[in-house]
Amino acid sequence: MIATREFSYSRSLFDQFAQTHQIWSPNSNTLVLSGTVLDPEELPEEIESIAPGTWIVDAAGESPAQMMTSGVLAFWSSD
């Protein structure tokens, strides 16, 4: 997975945003990531041309990542 610039930036400052931006689900079973999943066998010439998405990833690795929607940044809400 290649993370979006926005997602990478928010992670670099995670300790400053930890109280408001959660990538872990409330039950800690999944997390949400933003980026592009690429097949190493079929890499495009320009990665920037691929539209990124928001993905739900099983923390245990028991099921494949699921794309929720297109976008560059996503977070969980406990509300």
N, C-alpha and C positions, 0 to 999 in steps of 0.2 A: 504494500500500500504506500502510495505517495501522499503525504498529508498536504492539505491546503496551507497556504501562507498564513491565513488567519488562525487556523487551528495550531500550527507550529508556534506562532507568536504568542497565543494565549497560554500554551504549555510552558514557554520559556519564562513567563511571568506568573506561573501557577500559584506560587506562594502568596502573591499579592491578591489573587482572585479566588482563593480556595473557598471562601465563605459564600460566594455568589455564583460560581460557575462549576457545576458538577458534571464530570464525564461518566461517573459511576452511577448506576441505577440505585434507587433507594434501598433495594434488597441486596445490592452488591453482586448480583449474578451476571450482569451485562454492563457494557460501557458503550458510549456513543463516540464515534470518530468521524472526522470529516476528511475526505480525500478521494483518491482514485485508486481502484484496485486494477492492476495491470497484469496481464499474462506475460511472463518473461520471454516466452517463445514468440510473442507477437507485439513487440514494443513499437509504438508509433514514432514517427520522425520528430514530431513536436508534442511533448507531453502537455504543454500549456493549452493545446487546442482541445483537450478532453474536458468535458464538463464534470466537475467534482460532485460527490454526493455525500449524504450523511448515512452512516452505517451503524447498525446495532451488532455488537460482537459479544458472543458467549464467552465469559471469563474462563470457563473450564475447557473451552475448545472442543466441546462435544457436538456443536452444530456450526455450520458455515455462517459467515457474516451475511447480514441481510441489509440491502440498501433500502432505506426508508423513503428518501426523496432527494432531489438535487439540492445543492447548497454548499456553502463553504464553512459553516460553523453551526454546531448544535450542542445543547446541554440538556441534562435531566432537570426536571422540576419535582420537588417533593410535595407540592401542593396537590 
